Amino acid sequence: MKGILAIDDRPVWTDVTNPVVQPGKVLIRVGAAGVNRADLLQVRGMYPPPPGESEIIGLECAGVVDAVGDGVTRFSPGDRVCALVPGGAIAEYCLADEQTVMTIPGGLSVVEAASIVETWATVWDNVALRAGLAQDQWLLVHGGTSGIGSTAIQAAHLLGAKIVTTGSNDDKCATATAMGSDQTINYNQVLIDDPEHGLATAISRVTGGHGVDVILDHIGASYYDQHIEALRPGGRMVFIGFLSGHKIQTSLVPLLMKRLTLIGSTLRNRNLDERGSLCLILESDVWPAFERGEAKPVIHAVLPVTEIETAHQMLREGSHVGKIVLTIDGTIA
Ligand SMILES: NC(=O)c1ccc[n+]([C@@H]2O[C@H](COP(=O)([O-])OP(=O)(O)OC[C@H]3O[C@@H](n4cnc5c(N)ncnc54)[C@H](OP(=O)(O)O)[C@@H]3O)[C@@H](O)[C@H]2O)c1
């Protein structure tokens, strides 16, 4: 079969070994797979798969079950499924642990299903389960038009909360507002005006002086102090990435005075039990929202898998809104 491998720092659609179905595993004939920023890092050798996992790039896919291993009880050949995997998704066949395979929410196409797995797993796990965002609280997420941002807007509303997102320019802020962001901040503008406090001041202003209860942060070092300033007493900050770096020198005093909680997490290196229980929660608590029309996939582009380099370039350039999806077997709808 074919799959995407990192060769000389480039993603290449090439011949790879066919996965063989094993006990407890589901072999998926892949119709489509989502593209994630982690894929860009892996291609450059910076985010390897956990030991023993597939070297093939890709963390999420959707398609039909081709075969199931001994002991698999929830799925049968022909079922339409999507999966959250630590690697191996962008290939003609993907082998996934049964616990991380989910039924496609009713009404969604395979392409749509491939676009929702990784961002919803990340946002729901960190915002709803770890940080406990509650009704009427405020959430802050940077990049409201990103895969994570567009998901967080919908997740905040499912939880009855309000969300502030940021964007690098007014057009992106307007797009995030159109997608339902309650408030938006042009981060370049506020940081030009006041590099040290501009972001925190803007957050205070747009939340009517309330501040934010939860921050889902993938920026890291450069915003740390302003994030601490913007959090309400009892606030929670979850780190899921460090686009601006991961080393800081700062005072810990506000953590005590404001009773703040700092959380960090990655999905990919979690053990199977944790990833499996998260997938069960997605199926029970989030997928019905897609069926009711309260949540929707946000897809920027759908490209054939042979155009993987274009897809990666789009993500690097950052003008996308939502997710980029690759089609692998276009006959699977
Ligand atoms: N830990 C985990 O388990 C996990 C799982 C999934 C994703 N992630 C991480 O989450 C991040 C977002 O993922 P994604 O798929 O949504 O990626 P994405 O679509 O590429 O989005 C990145 C966003 O970051 C924003 N951004 C960049 N620099 C910024 C800055 N200085 N200030 C404010 N915003 C800035 C960009 O907004 P503008 O274009 O407006 O600048 C862009 O929308 C990535 O770093 C990814 O690695 C972590």
The ligand as a Tripos MOL2 file, in Angstrom:
@<TRIPOS>MOLECULE
LIG
   48    52     1     0     0
SMALL
NO_CHARGES

@<TRIPOS>ATOM
      1 N1         -0.8720   19.1730   22.8130 N.am      1 LIG1
      2 C1         -1.7300   18.6080   21.9940 C.2       1 LIG1
      3 O1         -2.2350   17.5200   22.2450 O.2       1 LIG1
      4 C2         -2.1130   19.3230   20.7280 C.ar      1 LIG1
      5 C3         -3.0930   18.7610   19.8990 C.ar      1 LIG1
      6 C4         -3.4840   19.4870   18.7510 C.ar      1 LIG1
      7 C5         -2.8750   20.7100   18.4660 C.ar      1 LIG1
      8 N2         -1.8910   21.1730   19.2910 N.ar      1 LIG1
      9 C6         -1.2200   22.4590   18.9830 C.3       1 LIG1
     10 O2         -2.1970   23.4770   18.9550 O.3       1 LIG1
     11 C7         -1.7730   24.4800   18.0540 C.3       1 LIG1
     12 C8         -2.9040   24.8680   17.1390 C.3       1 LIG1
     13 O3         -3.2090   23.7730   16.2980 O.3       1 LIG1
     14 P1         -4.0440   23.9950   14.9770 P.3       1 LIG1
     15 O4         -4.2520   22.6750   14.3510 O.co2     1 LIG1
     16 O5         -5.2110   24.8240   15.2800 O.co2     1 LIG1
     17 O6         -2.9660   24.8110   14.1070 O.3       1 LIG1
     18 P2         -3.1920   25.9500   13.0590 P.3       1 LIG1
     19 O7         -4.5080   25.7560   12.3660 O.co2     1 LIG1
     20 O8         -1.9730   26.0130   12.2500 O.co2     1 LIG1
     21 O9         -3.2910   27.2820   13.9510 O.3       1 LIG1
     22 C9         -2.2440   27.9780   14.5450 C.3       1 LIG1
     23 C10        -2.8390   29.3160   14.9650 C.3       1 LIG1
     24 O10        -1.9340   29.9680   15.8440 O.3       1 LIG1
     25 C11        -2.1550   31.3580   15.7230 C.3       1 LIG1
     26 N3         -0.9570   32.0930   16.1210 N.ar      1 LIG1
     27 C12         0.2960   31.9440   15.6610 C.ar      1 LIG1
     28 N4          1.1330   32.8000   16.2870 N.ar      1 LIG1
     29 C13         0.3650   33.5250   17.1510 C.ar      1 LIG1
     30 C14         0.6360   34.5580   18.0840 C.ar      1 LIG1
     31 N5          1.8590   35.0270   18.2650 N.pl3     1 LIG1
     32 N6         -0.3890   35.0450   18.8090 N.ar      1 LIG1
     33 C15        -1.6350   34.5660   18.6490 C.ar      1 LIG1
     34 N7         -1.9530   33.5800   17.7920 N.ar      1 LIG1
     35 C16        -0.9700   33.0670   17.0420 C.ar      1 LIG1
     36 C17        -2.4310   31.5860   14.2470 C.3       1 LIG1
     37 O11        -3.3350   32.6560   14.1460 O.3       1 LIG1
     38 P3         -3.0440   33.8200   13.0660 P.3       1 LIG1
     39 O12        -2.9210   33.0990   11.7460 O.co2     1 LIG1
     40 O13        -4.1900   34.7340   13.1470 O.co2     1 LIG1
     41 O14        -1.7290   34.3970   13.4900 O.co2     1 LIG1
     42 C18        -3.0760   30.2720   13.7960 C.3       1 LIG1
     43 O15        -4.4590   30.4390   13.5790 O.3       1 LIG1
     44 C19        -0.5500   23.9560   17.3080 C.3       1 LIG1
     45 O16         0.6040   24.5360   17.8850 O.3       1 LIG1
     46 C20        -0.6010   22.4770   17.6000 C.3       1 LIG1
     47 O17         0.6600   21.8750   17.5590 O.3       1 LIG1
     48 C21        -1.5030   20.5190   20.4020 C.ar      1 LIG1
@<TRIPOS>BOND
     1     1     2 1
     2     2     3 2
     3     2     4 1
     4     4     5 ar
     5     4    48 ar
     6     5     6 ar
     7     6     7 ar
     8     7     8 ar
     9     8     9 1
    10     8    48 ar
    11     9    10 1
    12     9    46 1
    13    10    11 1
    14    11    12 1
    15    11    44 1
    16    12    13 1
    17    13    14 1
    18    14    15 2
    19    14    16 1
    20    14    17 1
    21    17    18 1
    22    18    19 2
    23    18    20 1
    24    18    21 1
    25    21    22 1
    26    22    23 1
    27    23    24 1
    28    23    42 1
    29    24    25 1
    30    25    26 1
    31    25    36 1
    32    26    27 ar
    33    26    35 ar
    34    27    28 ar
    35    28    29 ar
    36    29    30 ar
    37    29    35 ar
    38    30    31 1
    39    30    32 ar
    40    32    33 ar
    41    33    34 ar
    42    34    35 ar
    43    36    37 1
    44    36    42 1
    45    37    38 1
    46    38    39 2
    47    38    40 1
    48    38    41 1
    49    42    43 1
    50    44    45 1
    51    44    46 1
    52    46    47 1
@<TRIPOS>SUBSTRUCTURE
     1 LIG1         1 GROUP 0 **** ****
